Amino acid sequence: MPTRETLRIFLQELLAEYGETADFSDDTSLVISGMLDSLAVLRIVVFLEQEFGLDLSDQGFDQNDFDSVTSIMQMINRVDPAITG
Protein backbone atom coordinates (compact mmCIF):
# COMPACT_ATOMS: atom_id res chain seq x y z
CA MET A 1 0.00 0.00 0.00
CA PRO A 2 1.44 3.42 -0.89
CA THR A 3 2.80 5.52 1.96
CA ARG A 4 0.22 8.32 1.70
CA GLU A 5 -2.69 5.89 1.76
CA THR A 6 -1.26 3.99 4.74
CA LEU A 7 -0.77 7.27 6.58
CA ARG A 8 -4.30 8.49 5.78
CA ILE A 9 -5.84 5.25 7.08
CA PHE A 10 -3.87 5.52 10.32
CA LEU A 11 -4.83 9.17 10.78
CA GLN A 12 -8.48 8.46 10.03
CA GLU A 13 -8.52 5.77 12.74
CA LEU A 14 -6.69 8.07 15.17
CA LEU A 15 -9.09 10.93 14.49
CA ALA A 16 -12.04 8.59 15.06
CA GLU A 17 -10.64 7.77 18.52
CA TYR A 18 -10.73 11.52 19.22
CA GLY A 19 -14.34 11.75 18.03
CA GLU A 20 -13.45 13.33 14.69
CA THR A 21 -15.32 11.43 11.99
CA ALA A 22 -15.56 14.04 9.22
CA ASP A 23 -13.54 13.60 6.04
CA PHE A 24 -10.28 15.49 5.90
CA SER A 25 -8.06 16.59 3.04
CA ASP A 26 -4.31 16.17 2.80
CA ASP A 27 -3.98 19.82 3.86
CA THR A 28 -6.44 19.78 6.78
CA SER A 29 -4.81 21.02 9.99
CA LEU A 30 -4.91 18.19 12.51
CA VAL A 31 -2.80 19.41 15.43
CA ILE A 32 -2.83 23.20 15.33
CA SER A 33 -6.60 23.10 14.80
CA GLY A 34 -6.96 21.06 18.00
CA MET A 35 -8.37 17.96 16.31
CA LEU A 36 -5.40 15.99 17.69
CA ASP A 37 -3.30 16.64 20.79
CA SER A 38 0.34 16.09 21.73
CA LEU A 39 -0.29 12.47 22.75
CA ALA A 40 -1.68 11.83 19.28
CA VAL A 41 1.49 13.33 17.79
CA LEU A 42 3.54 10.85 19.84
CA ARG A 43 1.40 8.05 18.44
CA ILE A 44 2.03 9.37 14.92
CA VAL A 45 5.79 9.36 15.59
CA VAL A 46 5.68 5.76 16.85
CA PHE A 47 3.56 4.75 13.84
CA LEU A 48 6.03 6.32 11.39
CA GLU A 49 8.99 4.67 13.09
CA GLN A 50 7.35 1.24 13.20
CA GLU A 51 5.51 1.28 9.86
CA PHE A 52 8.18 2.90 7.70
CA GLY A 53 11.36 2.27 9.70
CA LEU A 54 12.05 5.97 10.14
CA ASP A 55 14.48 7.14 12.80
CA LEU A 56 13.07 10.43 14.04
CA SER A 57 15.35 10.67 17.08
CA ASP A 58 17.65 13.17 15.34
CA GLN A 59 14.78 15.34 14.13
CA GLY A 60 14.00 18.54 15.95
CA PHE A 61 10.37 18.53 16.99
CA ASP A 62 8.13 20.94 15.10
CA GLN A 63 4.39 20.42 15.46
CA ASN A 64 3.97 21.85 11.97
CA ASP A 65 5.67 18.70 10.62
CA PHE A 66 2.77 16.62 12.01
CA ASP A 67 -0.11 19.00 11.29
CA SER A 68 -1.41 17.49 8.05
CA VAL A 69 -0.94 14.58 5.68
CA THR A 70 0.98 16.89 3.35
CA SER A 71 3.36 18.12 6.07
CA ILE A 72 3.94 14.58 7.38
CA MET A 73 4.72 13.36 3.85
CA GLN A 74 7.16 16.25 3.38
CA MET A 75 8.87 15.39 6.67
CA ILE A 76 9.09 11.70 5.67
CA ASN A 77 10.66 12.75 2.38
CA ARG A 78 13.26 14.88 4.21
CA VAL A 79 14.16 12.04 6.59
CA ASP A 80 14.20 9.22 4.02
CA PRO A 81 13.34 10.11 0.41
CA ALA A 82 13.42 6.42 -0.58
CA ILE A 83 10.22 5.79 1.38
CA THR A 84 8.09 8.13 -0.70
CA GLY A 85 9.87 7.16 -3.90
C-alpha positions, -999 to +999 in steps of 0.1 A: +000+000+000+014+034-009+028+055+020+002+083+017-027+059+018-013+040+047-008+073+066-043+085+058-058+052+071-039+055+103-048+092+108-085+085+100-085+058+127-067+081+152-091+109+145-120+086+151-106+078+185-107+115+192-143+117+180-134+133+147-153+114+120-156+140+092-135+136+060-103+155+059-081+166+030-043+162+028-040+198+039-064+198+068-048+210+100-049+182+125-028+194+154-028+232+153-066+231+148-070+211+180-084+180+163-054+160+177-033+166+208+003+161+217-003+125+227-017+118+193+015+133+178+035+109+198+014+080+184+020+094+149+058+094+156+057+058+168+036+048+138+060+063+114+090+047+131+073+012+132+055+013+099+082+029+077+114+023+097+121+060+101+145+071+128+131+104+140+153+107+171+176+132+153+148+153+141+140+185+159+104+185+170+081+209+151+044+204+155+040+218+120+057+187+106+028+166+120-001+190+113-014+175+080-009+146+057+010+169+033+034+181+061+039+146+074+047+134+039+072+163+034+089+154+067+091+117+057+107+127+024+133+149+042+142+120+066+142+092+040+133+101+004+134+064-006+102+058+014+081+081-007+099+072-039 
